[in-house]
Each structure stands twice: as C-alpha cells, then as structure tokens.
Amino acid sequence: MNTSEKLIATEQRLGAHNYKPLDVVLTRGEGVYVWDTDGNRYLDCLSAYSAVNQGHCHPKILAAMVEQAGRLTLTSRAFRNDQLAYLYEELAALTGSHKILPMNSGAEAVETAIKAVRKWGYEVKGVPEGKAEIIVCADNFHGRTLSIISFSTDPEARTGFGPYTPGFRIIPFGDAEVFAAAINANTVAALIEPIQGEAGVIIPPAGYFTRIRELCTANNVTLILDEIQTGLGRTGKLLAEEHEGIEADVTLIGKALSGGFYPVSAVLSNSEVLGVLKPGQHGSTFGGNPLACAVARTALKVLTEEGMIENAAVIGDYFIEGLRSIRSNIVRDVRGRGLMMAIELEPEAGGARQYCHALKERGLLAKDTHDHTIRLAPPLVITKEQVDWAVSQIEMTIG
C-alpha cells in the first residue's frame, strides 16, 4: 500500500465512521490549490464549506497566527487579553453590530443565539417561562448539536438521537405567508439561512427576506440570520443579507472568520438581545481567546483589503455563466450567488457522488449534497483562468 492507502486504512480502522469523504489524502494547500500525499494537485471547489474563503494558508493570516502563538494563546475569559477589544471594534465597524459574543464553532454560535433569544423572550418580550418558540425552516442546516438536530428535517442528522429539544416551529423555506401564519404570541425569534447551503444552494424568491424583516419588526420577533456559510464574502457581499438591503437583529458568523486557520465564530447582535446575558450565564473557555482574535482580525483584514468580496461577485457571475453554458442532458438546474453555486442533476443521472469522484480524477475537488447536487464553492481568490479550467473539467465530466 502507498502512503495514502495506509492512512485511509488507519482512519477506517480507528476512526468513528461519521463521515464519508472522497478518498483523497491532502497534505498541503496554497491559494485555490491543494496537494495530496502522492503529489497530485487539485483545484479546491469546496473551501472547507466556506471556511477557507481567503485561500489556503494565506501568508498574512499565517504570520499573525505564528506571531500571536509566540506571545499568548489562551487566558480564558477569567482575565482580559489585549486582542479581544480590537476584534470587537473591527467587527462592529465592519458590520454595524452593537454587541458581539465570540465563540469557537458555528454550532456554538447557533446555540448561543438560541439561548440568548429565549432569555430575551422571557425577560423583555414577556413570553411565559418555558413557552418560547423559534421559527426555523425545513431542510435547514445549522449544525449537529442535540438542540440543533432537534429542528432538522434531515432523517440522517436526526434519527436515533432523541428525545429532542422542544420549542421550534418548522415551516417551508421561501414562503413568507406561511411564515406570517406561524407567528404567535410566544414566538421569540426566527432562525434562517439566507441561502440554504447544505440543502443544495437553495436561494429564496426575491423579496422574501424583505417581507420576513417586516413581519419580524411588526411582531417583535428577533430575526437571526445564520451567515456562517453565506457570510464574509461568499455571495459577493460581506453578508448575504445585503442582497435585499435588510439587517438582521442577530447575525451568526464563523468558518471564514479565521480563514481556515482556527475555529472562530461570533454572534453579532443589537444591544437588547445579548444584553440579557449576565456573568456566569453563558461562556466558553476558548471563546475570544487572544490567538483566535489575532487570527480573526487578520482574516477580516485580508478579506476586505485584498478585494476578495468584489472578486466573488464578478468571478461568481462569470463562473455561473460558464456552468450554464454546458449542454448536458443530465443537468436539471444551475444556480448560485457569488461563489456559492450548485449543479443539480436529473435523478436518472445516478447520483452526484460518482461525478465528484470523476472530477477528483480530473484534479477538481467538489462535494455532493442531497444525492443529486454537486456543490461548488472555491476560495474567493479564484481567477478567470482557473474558472475556465474548472468549467472545462466539469463539462467533460457531465456534458
């Protein structure tokens, strides 16, 4: 067996089988490219689910990480550090947030928001204790903790893990009138992805979020947008909410907040919602640690100063145009916004995973989702020439 085969065999023997990755063992990355243990180069069209928006191993983020790691990595929040206040300032200036709560994973940010809006509902809105409801959408993906999978409609994510956390009302995504009908006196929040990524890059109808914002305002409901995948440039705007010119009450970011170097997430909020949390009521040993803050500050800086968000808008349109030019009997739909794209195949094509395997053999890494959809999300630093190459490989695979 070669090196990759030995490593895969060890993973199979010793690891929990909760993932089914493509059989490629990666050892190095730079920009849009990654290399496997046999020296083969691939164009990464997944970006670690948008965690590597800035490209693999961005040198400025790396330098910030190394410098901070040599000075101070962790204090816990029992003490203050000299990086957290700067991260607060820079995030607030960039996003207009009034209060910020840093965590580690995206799922932790979601859990934090759920706790905060429930507490806000009881203490500020006046909902009876234990009766708070949060509206969520079918086919959502917000993480894999017990509370989060309690409102998942994906049988694989949910089955076998009960009893489930109550307090969630599930409605269809993209239907504002159903949303309006779901609101009642106990509704404290709505938790929605601007674009449903795991579901296959599902984009709601134009005007949907404008109406959702109006309904939330009229009914004193907190609008939480999960921008962990869609945020930080992925859709060609800093936040995907900007496409409809709205502002959420609570915004969740993560993944690209560290450029893929370190788990960092944050809850961005108005003062009212996060203002209900008092010392001892929520926290994380690693949340807001100096290493995380230094990495996040630089990740945001390169994202904005190096034109990556603008590139995502321009090159995203170019990429989607190229994908739509492919003539194929097995393609049902091509959709996307910025550099968050999907190719949905006809059911008779036999499933998307086989085509992801074929693309891997051509030097392009992509991921299947929901059986029939190939998801594409390259780093935001991708060029037109690299897109042309990618489209040609995809055309030869599915054309």
C-alpha positions, 0 to 999 in steps of 0.5 A, a space after each residue: 500500500 502507498 502512503 495514502 492507502 495506509 492512512 485511509 486504512 488507519 482512519 477506517 480502522 480507528 476512526 468513528 465512521 461519521 463521515 464519508 469523504 472522497 478518498 483523497 489524502 491532502 497534505 498541503 494547500 496554497 491559494 485555490 490549490 491543494 496537494 495530496 500525499 502522492 503529489 497530485 494537485 487539485 483545484 479546491 471547489 469546496 473551501 472547507 464549506 466556506 471556511 477557507 474563503 481567503 485561500 489556503 494558508 494565506 501568508 498574512 493570516 499565517 504570520 499573525 497566527 505564528 506571531 500571536 502563538 509566540 506571545 499568548 494563546 489562551 487566558 480564558 475569559 477569567 482575565 482580559 487579553 489585549 486582542 479581544 477589544 480590537 476584534 470587537 471594534 473591527 467587527 462592529 465597524 465592519 458590520 454595524 453590530 452593537 454587541 458581539 459574543 465570540 465563540 469557537 464553532 458555528 454550532 456554538 454560535 447557533 446555540 448561543 443565539 438560541 439561548 440568548 433569544 429565549 432569555 430575551 423572550 422571557 425577560 423583555 418580550 414577556 413570553 411565559 417561562 418555558 413557552 418560547 418558540 423559534 421559527 426555523 425552516 425545513 431542510 435547514 442546516 445549522 449544525 449537529 448539536 442535540 438542540 440543533 438536530 432537534 429542528 432538522 428535517 434531515 432523517 440522517 442528522 436526526 434519527 436515533 438521537 432523541 428525545 429532542 429539544 422542544 420549542 421550534 416551529 418548522 415551516 417551508 423555506 421561501 414562503 413568507 405567508 406561511 411564515 406570517 401564519 406561524 407567528 404567535 404570541 410566544 414566538 421569540 425569534 426566527 432562525 434562517 439561512 439566507 441561502 440554504 447551503 447544505 440543502 443544495 444552494 437553495 436561494 429564496 424568491 426575491 423579496 422574501 427576506 424583505 417581507 420576513 424583516 417586516 413581519 419580524 419588526 411588526 411582531 417583535 420577533 428577533 430575526 437571526 440570520 445564520 451567515 456562517 456559510 453565506 457570510 464574509 464574502 461568499 455571495 459577493 457581499 460581506 453578508 448575504 443579507 445585503 442582497 435585499 438591503 435588510 439587517 438582521 437583529 442577530 447575525 451568526 458568523 464563523 468558518 471564514 472568520 479565521 480563514 481556515 486557520 482556527 475555529 472562530 465564530 461570533 454572534 453579532 447582535 443589537 444591544 437588547 438581545 445579548 444584553 440579557 446575558 449576565 456573568 456566569 450565564 453563558 461562556 466558553 473557555 476558548 471563546 475570544 481567546 487572544 490567538 483566535 482574535 489575532 487570527 480573526 482580525 487578520 482574516 477580516 483584514 485580508 478579506 476586505 483589503 485584498 478585494 476578495 468580496 468584489 472578486 466573488 461577485 464578478 468571478 461568481 457571475 462569470 463562473 455561473 455563466 460558464 456552468 450554464 453554458 454546458 449542454 448536458 442532458 443530465 443537468 436539471 438546474 444551475 444556480 448560485 450567488 457569488 461563489 456559492 453555486 450548485 449543479 443539480 442533476 436529473 435523478 436518472 443521472 445516478 447520483 452526484 457522488 460518482 461525478 465528484 469522484 470523476 472530477 477528483 480524477 480530473 484534479 477538481 475537488 467538489 462535494 455532493 449534497 442531497 444525492 443529486 447536487 454537486 456543490 461548488 464553492 472555491 476560495 474567493 481568490 479564484 481567477 478567470 483562468 482557473 474558472 475556465 479550467 474548472 468549467 472545462 473539467 466539469 463539462 467533460 465530466 457531465 456534458 
